[in-house]
Amino acid sequence: MQNSSLPTVKSKGIYLLPNLLTTAGLFSGFYAVIASMNGRFEAAAIAIFVAMIFDGLDGRMARLTNTQSAFGAEYDSMADMVSFGMAPALIAYNWALQDIGKIGWLAAFIYCAGAALRLARFNTQVGIADKRYFQGLASPAAAAIVAGSVWVGQDYDIAGKDVSWLFALITAVTGLLMVSNFRYASFKEIDWRGRVNFIVMLLVVAVFVVVSVDPALILCCLFYIYACSGPVMTFRHVDKLKVSDVIGDTDIEDEPQTSQSHSEPRDK
């Protein structure tokens, strides 16, 4: 006779669907590195944007299907470091920065280190930071700036070696923006499940049409504008600019929010 009082063994495993999307994003980032090593820079840049799509889907899917987990959150961060940290840095180096020696790989390293620090800071502030804003440029947006610039260069037959110094500056500054204290809109307060006016849907269609005219140039310009919005937003909301408004540690005084683990879009 079996003893019914024995404790029930909790089943172990990982949720398939959200982690499958995370793996797809990781694969896109890895593919981007391989493509850039083979000189296929346009494909590499597009792969970064594909990784951004999967990164936006995995957290939302976990929330919708109630499959949040600590494993998923950590796996997501590791995948993002590859897709939005290492991959853009290597694409930048292979496309333009290797021709200027140490300055080139140092610019790529600044970007890579900035992405790592940005992800680490984001993970430590989950649940206490103001959800309306990102502190520093989110790593997917930073990756889009680097990848978008390469994509535009390929579309307009611009050789990377001809813009090496400019691109080194762009890469390094993008890395520094990730670890800055500039406030960027997170768009997390938008109610994606709410009702909207029919005109709004027409505007959404119009946006897709405009982007399709020249995806590389338009997407690149949009992310450059977003990168510039952080300093502009910060300068407009402070009476007297201090060093702590730009870089350094800041005290977070917002009320603690519910802890999350892979339950929200983790746009780092």
URRA-V234073 format. One record per pair of residues at least 12 apart in sequence whose ideal C-beta (glycine too) atoms are under 6 Angstrom apart, sorted by the first residue. I is the first residue (numbers start at 1). J is the second residue. If there is no record, write none. Layout:
BEGIN
i:I j:J
i:I j:J
END
This chain:
BEGIN
i:14 j:71
i:15 j:67
i:15 j:69
i:17 j:61
i:18 j:58
i:18 j:61
i:18 j:62
i:18 j:67
i:18 j:72
i:19 j:72
i:21 j:54
i:21 j:57
i:21 j:58
i:21 j:61
i:22 j:58
i:22 j:75
i:22 j:76
i:22 j:79
i:24 j:54
i:25 j:51
i:25 j:54
i:25 j:55
i:25 j:79
i:25 j:83
i:26 j:79
i:26 j:82
i:28 j:47
i:28 j:50
i:28 j:51
i:29 j:51
i:29 j:82
i:29 j:83
i:29 j:87
i:31 j:47
i:32 j:44
i:32 j:47
i:32 j:48
i:32 j:87
i:33 j:87
i:33 j:90
i:36 j:91
i:36 j:94
i:41 j:95
i:41 j:150
i:41 j:154
i:42 j:154
i:44 j:91
i:45 j:147
i:45 j:150
i:45 j:151
i:48 j:143
i:48 j:147
i:51 j:83
i:52 j:140
i:55 j:140
i:56 j:265
i:59 j:262
i:59 j:264
i:59 j:265
i:59 j:266
i:60 j:265
i:62 j:262
i:63 j:263
i:68 j:261
i:68 j:262
i:68 j:263
i:70 j:261
i:72 j:262
i:73 j:261
i:73 j:262
i:76 j:266
i:77 j:119
i:80 j:268
i:81 j:119
i:84 j:115
i:84 j:139
i:84 j:140
i:84 j:143
i:85 j:112
i:85 j:115
i:85 j:116
i:88 j:143
i:88 j:146
i:88 j:147
i:89 j:108
i:89 j:111
i:89 j:112
i:91 j:150
i:92 j:108
i:92 j:146
i:92 j:171
i:93 j:108
i:95 j:150
i:95 j:160
i:96 j:160
i:96 j:164
i:96 j:167
i:97 j:168
i:99 j:161
i:99 j:164
i:100 j:164
i:103 j:168
i:104 j:168
i:107 j:168
i:107 j:171
i:107 j:172
i:110 j:172
i:110 j:175
i:111 j:171
i:111 j:175
i:114 j:175
i:114 j:178
i:114 j:179
i:115 j:139
i:117 j:179
i:118 j:136
i:118 j:139
i:118 j:178
i:118 j:179
i:119 j:268
i:122 j:268
i:126 j:260
i:127 j:257
i:127 j:259
i:128 j:252
i:128 j:256
i:130 j:254
i:131 j:188
i:132 j:189
i:133 j:183
i:133 j:186
i:134 j:184
i:134 j:186
i:135 j:181
i:136 j:178
i:136 j:179
i:136 j:180
i:137 j:177
i:137 j:178
i:137 j:227
i:138 j:267
i:138 j:268
i:139 j:268
i:140 j:267
i:141 j:223
i:141 j:226
i:142 j:174
i:142 j:178
i:144 j:223
i:145 j:174
i:145 j:223
i:145 j:227
i:148 j:219
i:148 j:220
i:148 j:223
i:151 j:216
i:152 j:216
i:152 j:217
i:152 j:220
i:155 j:216
i:180 j:246
i:180 j:247
i:181 j:245
i:181 j:246
i:181 j:247
i:181 j:250
i:182 j:230
i:182 j:231
i:182 j:234
i:183 j:233
i:183 j:234
i:184 j:230
END
